[in-house]
Amino acid sequence: MPRGARSRRHGKGCGKGLRAAAVALLLALPACTAGPPTPPRPAATPTATPTKTPAGPPHVRAEAERLVRAGAPGAVAYVLDGERVWQAATGSAGEGEPMRTGHRFRIASITKTFTAALVLQLVREGRLSVTDEVERLLPGVIGTRATVADLLRHTSGIPDYLTSPGFTRALKGGGHLKRWPPRELVAHAGAAGPPGTFAYSNTNHILLGMILEKLRRRPYGQLVRERIALPATELPTTLTPASLAHGRDGAARVHASIFWSAGGLVSTAADVAAFYRSLFGGARPEGRAMREGRFGVFAERLGCGVHVLTHSGLILGYGGAAMSTEDGRRVVVVQVNASMAGDAIAAAERLMCG
């Protein structure tokens, strides 16, 4: 499918790669009317990133400023290049609150990289195989012949619950503020088709989260805390998590269970960059399976010829992109508090190629 600048900027379409990731988790949630959010507090500084933090070249700040000029209230750009860290924050994180590099964002579909890594930890331990059938692992949840690998690669044939008209109706009138059990999300997906053809579906990673909880006997949020173990990354238990940059489109107060293991995490750009570095730089053994199987990430060749492993995220009020070279040496993360994933993707590509 063509990857022209116009289509990438607007994130339209559901084909493979960045554009498919960019359209994920876009919801028309009702505007929140409960007043301004709690002023953000600085998140903890991740310990997994290199400690050297030079001011960095002007183009890193220039990309953050470009995003604000394009319409985002605020932006964070973060680059790991070997042992060097370059980062910039500009604009606003909320009324009277300047954006800081330590602010957290709803990372939307970038969550899927985290979920895939947790699943592949189970595979590495011999407790799960990517060829295991979903129906055997989760009997009675959904009728399908898909395997774990199909869920990870979006070839399951299972529809996306987020596109269900019934689910959209259910969110209205305050439904975005309540807790949604994973089985209810899957029930909105409808009947599964035959596996084998790529079709991006958030339901895939909800099912992976259910498999994780069954085999680990721990809640998904606890698994993220214990087995991913990044200081500013979590599945929020409150409607407005601490240190969260306020999304422009009125979606600061949203229950994370709506997106759960498909897109519910909050994190900082530094945490996401540290995670991608650990996966593809070799510190986390499951990264090799992710790279070779294209599990939880997309493989892209950028216009400058650089091959990257990447995922982007779009949710009402937030957009972002994470990119890593295949050896994890160079990692770029861009986050904005606006529904501008296409712009974040373009900025990340320029930083990766710069």
Secondary structure, DSSP 4 states (H G I P E B T S, - for coil): ----HHHHHHT-S--SSHHHHHTTT---PPPP-S-SPPPP-PPPPPSSS-S------HHHHHHHHHHHHTT-SEEEEEEEETTEEEEEEEEEEETTEE--TT-BEE-GGGHHHHHHHHHHHHHHTTS--TTSBHHHHSTTT-----BHHHHHHT-S-PPPGGG-HHHHHHHTTTGGGS---HHHHHHTT-----S-S----THHHHHHHHHHHHHH-S-HHHHIIIII--TT-B--SSSS-TTBPPPTTS-SS--GGGTHHHH--EE-HHHHHHHHHHHHTTSSTHHHHHHHHT-SSEEEE-TTS-EEEEEEEEETTEEEEEEEETTSSEEEEEEESSS-HHHHHHHHHHHHH-
